[in-house]
Structure formats: C-alpha cells, structure tokens
Amino acid sequence: MAKMTIQTVLERIHIAPKDSPLLILSCGEKDNVLCYFANTVTSQQLIRAKPSNLIGVFDGSMDLEEVQQQLKTQMERDEQT
C-alpha cells in the first residue's frame, strides 16, 4: 500500500495490466489516495467488505478520463465530510 497523488496513481493505472489491477481508496486528503495491488488476499477481503472510502479497481485498459472523474468525485465527497 502506498499513499500517492492523483497524478501518480493515474500514471500507475495507465500501465497496470488487466491481470494486475490497482485498488484505489480515498484517505481523507484532498490530493492523495491509497493504492494497493488488487489481487492480494487482503485487497480482495477489503473489496468484498465495500468500505466507504473504496473508489474502485482499475487497470490500463480502462478509460483514464473516466477513472480521473471517479477519483475527482470521491475526493469532492471526502471534502464535504
């Protein structure tokens, strides 16, 4: 797990292969998120638990503009709470 900026996580998602997606969670900070490899046992348990800070699981085959919008939407929700 690593805390990183939105820009950095978008760069990581862009190169993430379909068989090794990234799990992204908000961390309550305006410009940072938490990034995990999604295919670990711990990450899979976390995904099944559907925590309120779950943004999603992403890989490089996805539309990065759509991913960026999801990140932005979650960050705006975090600011309101």
Buried (B, 14 or more C-beta within 10 A) or exposed (E): EEEBEBEBBBEBBEEBEEEEBBBBBBBEEEEBBBBBEBEEEEBEEBBEEEEEBBBBBBBBEBEEEEBBEBBEEBBEEBEEE
